[in-house]
Amino acid sequence: MSISLALLEEIVREAGTIALTYFNDLKNVEVNKKSPRDFVTAADVAVEAFLKQTLTDRCPEYGFWGEESGQSANQTNRWIVDPIDGTHSFSRGQYFWGISVALEINQELVMGAVYAPALNDYYCAEQGKGASKNGLAISVSIVDNLAESMVATGFACLRSYLEENNLPRFARIAQSTTGQRRYGSAAVDLCLVADGQVDAFWEQELNLYDVAAGALIAKEAGATLTDFKGNAGIFPKQILATNGLILKELLSLM
């Protein structure tokens, strides 16, 4: 690869500085909707523009897929970017939002970073080399039963059009777990699984740019990644990340 984790961190942290300039002046940040359920701000656009320009300049051999600007150039080897995952939280001054950047080569995620600037937490991973948070190695939790587990999930802004939404599933799982959390950023949620702060996370109807970096980080920290039927892999339309120890119990409720 023509880029190191250290250089990627430098770039992503600079993107975080750009995002924080908007976050610290939210009264002057206009919030729009791309669709009835998707928010976008000037910060999303500015952060993605910076990442697209910088990553393309540094690594011209890789294509780019960003949530705001779409796909360009080589899509076999590409950067997959969500400039602000958790835009709704960002727009309300909440801290759980993150910049997500992953590198995919020949359909394999090989490098990923998720930076939550308002929390000053930086997560990263490289395929086969483990995961870290703020420079220290991390791993999933060792909670081995659902009754003692804390789990996280997500709900879209508006998904009433779906025949199957997450509410019934959440109701079943909530009754069987000690704690439930809804932070508002799939990228950050996956990192919380990697860091052992929650024991599992699931969500549906996402896009690859929402989960690519976080999924690699979780996997490198020892998480299992499946769909809701237990098939191994990264499935944005049905993603379930667990510490592995509670996977069987969770699948029975999915």
PyMOL commands that set and color helices and strands:
alter all, ss='L'
color gray80, all
select helices_A, chain A and resi 5-23+26-28+42-58+87-91+146-148+167-174+186-194+208-220+247-251
alter helices_A, ss='H'
color red, helices_A
select strands_A, chain A and resi 31-35+38-41+63-66+70-72+77-85+98-105+108-116+121-126+131-133+136-137+150-153+179-181+200-204+224-226+238-242
alter strands_A, ss='S'
color yellow, strands_A
deselect
rebuild
show_as cartoon
